[in-house]
Amino acid sequence: MSNFLEVENLSKSFGAVSAVRNFSISLRSGEIKALVGDNGAGKSTIVKMLSGALKPDGGKISIQGSEVVLSNPAQARSLGIETVRQDLAIATQQPIFLNVFLGRELIKQPFRLLDKKLMRKQANDLFKTLGISIPDLDLPIGNLSGGQRQAVAIARAANWGRSLVIMDEPTAALGVAETKKVEKLVKDLSREGVAILMVSHNLDQVFRLSKNISVMRRGEYVGEFQTNRTSVNKIVFCITGQK
């Protein structure tokens, strides 16, 4: 199977500070790959470059074999790339169904009114397909638990990011039960053929979910390791440089 995403030698500097150097990665449809590293390793910068929020200083990004320049998040989204950020990018006072269509609201013509009925139906169908239980789609999303909010954010990404979903610390603020639900959703998306790039500090989670692990240390790409052929201790050493 050919790769959906190919990244070669990405680099990014902020003034005299080199945030990312020579980062390379590839992702196939349905693959779950982890990106790990300590604070300041360059992970967030990589996420921003792959989601179109930052322009790389060097390197190459290819989608389905064709080189692309991701100038802004809208362009990344148009190519099937969605990002679930740590802050979730939700409007807490807005209904759940409207959060699914945030920035992509469906409009009824000719009066250009929000088509709330259709958005509510499509959101309900989406949640059913992904096995997400939401009590009332008209509730403000701020009324939901942390895990439910995360599930809505992931469902939104899955709905629009048909090819690649980038998850930045998807369960960092969740309890054990809610983490299990989100992890199941990640596996379900993978089985549907969506590629997942998971940025996480949780190495237990990384080893449970990912097939391969890419490691960054102090802005430098260390390498990629097959999950079932490495160990937590090896990955920790690669992250920290200390035994």
C-alpha positions in Angstrom: 0.0 0.0 0.0 1.4 3.4 -0.9 1.9 6.1 1.6 -0.7 8.9 2.0 1.8 11.2 3.6 5.6 11.5 3.0 7.6 14.1 4.9 11.3 14.5 4.1 13.8 16.6 6.1 11.5 19.2 7.4 13.1 22.1 9.3 12.0 25.2 11.1 13.8 27.9 12.9 12.6 30.9 15.0 15.4 33.5 14.7 18.6 31.8 16.0 16.6 29.0 17.6 16.4 25.8 15.5 13.1 24.2 16.5 13.0 21.3 14.1 15.9 19.8 12.0 15.7 17.1 9.4 12.4 15.5 10.4 11.1 12.8 8.2 8.0 10.5 8.5 5.6 8.6 6.3 2.0 7.4 7.0 -0.1 4.8 5.2 -3.9 4.8 5.2 -5.1 3.1 8.4 -1.8 3.3 10.1 -1.4 4.6 13.7 2.0 6.2 14.2 3.2 7.9 17.4 5.4 11.0 17.6 7.2 11.3 21.0 9.7 13.6 22.6 10.3 15.7 25.7 9.0 19.2 26.1 10.8 21.4 23.6 11.6 18.6 21.3 9.8 20.2 18.4 6.6 18.1 18.3 4.2 21.1 18.4 6.1 22.8 15.6 5.8 19.6 13.5 2.1 19.5 14.2 1.7 23.1 13.1 3.7 22.5 9.9 1.7 19.4 9.0 -1.6 21.2 9.7 -0.7 24.3 7.7 -0.3 26.7 10.6 3.4 27.1 10.1 5.4 27.2 6.9 8.6 25.0 7.0 12.0 26.6 6.2 13.1 23.5 4.4 12.1 20.0 3.5 9.3 18.4 1.5 5.7 17.3 2.1 4.0 15.0 -0.3 0.4 13.9 -0.3 -0.4 10.7 -2.3 2.9 11.1 -4.2 2.5 14.8 -5.1 4.5 17.5 -3.4 2.4 20.2 -1.7 3.0 23.5 0.1 0.6 23.7 3.1 0.2 27.5 3.3 -2.7 27.5 5.8 -5.0 25.2 7.8 -7.8 25.5 5.3 -5.5 24.1 2.6 -4.5 21.2 4.8 -8.1 20.4 5.6 -9.0 20.5 1.9 -6.4 17.7 1.4 -8.1 15.6 4.1 -5.8 16.5 7.0 -7.5 17.4 10.3 -5.9 18.2 13.7 -7.3 17.6 17.2 -5.4 20.1 19.2 -4.9 20.0 23.0 -7.3 22.9 23.5 -9.9 21.0 21.2 -10.9 24.2 19.4 -14.5 24.0 20.6 -17.1 26.7 21.2 -18.3 25.8 24.7 -21.5 27.8 24.6 -22.6 26.4 21.2 -24.7 23.2 20.8 -22.8 20.0 20.2 -24.0 19.6 16.7 -22.9 23.0 15.7 -19.4 22.2 17.0 -19.2 19.4 14.6 -19.6 21.9 11.8 -17.6 24.7 13.3 -16.3 26.9 10.4 -18.1 24.6 7.9 -21.7 25.4 8.7 -24.3 24.2 6.2 -26.4 27.0 4.7 -29.9 26.9 3.3 -30.4 28.9 0.1 -31.6 31.3 -1.1 -31.8 33.1 2.3 -28.4 31.9 3.6 -29.7 30.7 6.9 -28.1 28.0 9.0 -29.5 24.6 8.1 -29.6 23.4 11.7 -31.9 20.5 10.9 -29.5 18.9 8.4 -26.4 19.6 10.6 -28.2 18.0 13.5 -29.0 14.9 11.5 -25.6 14.6 10.0 -23.9 15.0 13.4 -26.3 12.3 14.8 -25.4 9.9 12.0 -21.7 10.6 12.5 -21.8 9.8 16.2 -23.8 6.6 15.5 -21.3 5.5 12.9 -18.4 6.0 15.3 -20.2 4.5 18.3 -20.2 7.8 20.3 -23.0 8.2 22.8 -24.2 11.8 23.2 -27.3 12.5 25.3 -28.6 15.6 23.5 -27.1 17.2 20.5 -28.7 20.6 21.4 -26.8 20.8 24.7 -23.9 23.3 24.9 -20.7 21.3 24.5 -19.4 22.9 27.7 -21.9 20.7 29.6 -20.1 17.5 28.5 -17.4 15.7 30.4 -13.8 16.0 29.2 -13.9 12.6 27.5 -17.2 13.4 25.7 -15.7 16.8 24.5 -12.6 15.0 23.2 -14.8 12.4 21.4 -16.8 15.2 19.7 -13.5 16.9 18.6 -12.2 13.6 17.3 -15.5 12.8 15.5 -15.4 16.3 13.9 -11.8 15.6 12.7 -12.8 12.2 11.4 -15.8 13.6 9.6 -13.7 16.1 7.7 -10.2 14.5 7.8 -11.0 11.5 5.7 -7.3 10.7 5.1 -5.2 11.8 8.1 -6.0 12.9 11.7 -3.3 14.4 13.8 -4.0 14.1 17.5 -2.0 16.3 19.9 -2.1 14.7 23.4 -5.6 13.3 22.8 -6.1 12.0 26.4 -3.8 14.2 28.5 -6.6 15.6 30.7 -8.8 12.5 30.8 -9.5 9.8 33.4 -8.9 6.1 32.9 -12.5 5.3 31.7 -12.6 8.2 29.3 -9.1 7.5 28.0 -10.3 3.9 27.1 -13.2 5.3 25.1 -11.0 7.7 23.1 -8.5 4.9 22.5 -11.3 2.7 21.1 -12.3 5.6 18.8 -8.7 5.9 17.6 -8.7 2.2 16.7 -12.0 2.4 15.0 -10.8 5.3 12.8 -7.8 3.2 11.9 -9.9 0.3 10.9 -11.9 2.7 8.6 -8.7 3.5 6.8 -7.9 6.9 8.4 -4.2 7.4 9.1 -3.5 8.6 12.6 -0.4 10.6 13.8 -0.6 10.6 17.6 1.5 13.0 19.6 1.7 11.8 23.2 3.8 11.8 26.4 1.9 8.7 27.5 4.3 5.9 26.5 2.0 3.1 27.7 -0.7 4.5 25.4 1.8 4.8 22.6 2.7 1.1 22.9 -0.9 0.1 23.1 -2.0 1.9 20.0 0.8 2.6 17.5 2.6 0.4 15.1 5.7 2.6 14.8 7.2 5.4 17.0 9.0 8.4 15.7 11.3 10.1 18.3 12.4 13.8 18.5 15.1 15.1 20.9 15.9 18.8 21.2 14.6 19.5 17.7 16.5 16.7 16.1 14.8 13.7 14.5 16.3 10.6 16.3 14.6 7.9 14.2 11.6 5.6 13.9 11.1 2.3 15.9 8.7 -0.6 15.3 6.6 -0.8 18.4 6.7 -4.6 18.8 10.5 -4.6 18.4 11.5 -2.0 20.9 10.9 -1.2 24.6 9.8 1.7 26.8 13.3 1.9 28.2 14.8 2.2 24.7 12.3 5.0 23.7 13.0 6.8 27.0 16.7 6.7 26.3 16.1 8.0 22.8 14.0 10.9 24.1 16.3 11.9 26.9 19.7 10.6 25.8 20.1 9.2 29.3 20.1 5.6 30.4 
